[in-house]
Amino acid sequence: MLGFVLVSAAVGFLNTLNSIAAFILFRGADFLNVFEQAQRNALGMLFLRLHSQGNFINEIFWGLWLFPFGLLVFRSGFLPRIIGVWLMINCVAWLVLSPIALFALSYYDAAFRFAQPFLFGELAIMLWLLIKGAKVTSPARAAAQLKTA
């Protein structure tokens, strides 16, 4: 899980270079005077589109880390199992959306709208932990509860 998160962070940081390149091209530094304004604008749009494609590639890693996380939540015993299942479904949703975005972009919006309820698994775990928290009993307390039962 940690490996997938680290790869996702690295891809995200590298993808930010595309936004920086677009910003430099649109701002127009002195060394870019060899290009006409229309050429700089076209190159800037190219880098903006590359940034968007980089996000679509990164969706794969957004999904991959959710499966082991969902499995951990499912097996934890102190978080609701349904949220763990929801996180694993969330993983599959991202893994389906990414190739659609890369190879059939015209269908991406419809697929994203369809997958939206499945993508709320991350929001569900955040809200659960924020509102309810993880109810972990200490070993001594659990032993005392077993003796009284």
Secondary structure, DSSP 8 states (H G I E B T S, - for coil): -HHHHHHHHHHHHHHHHHHHHHHHHHHT-GGGTTS-HHHHHHHHHHHHHHHHHHHHHHHHHHHHTHHHHHHHHHHHSSS-HHHHHHHHHHHHHHHHHHHHHHH-GGGHHHHHHHHGGGGGHHHHHHHHHHHT------HHHHHHHHHH-
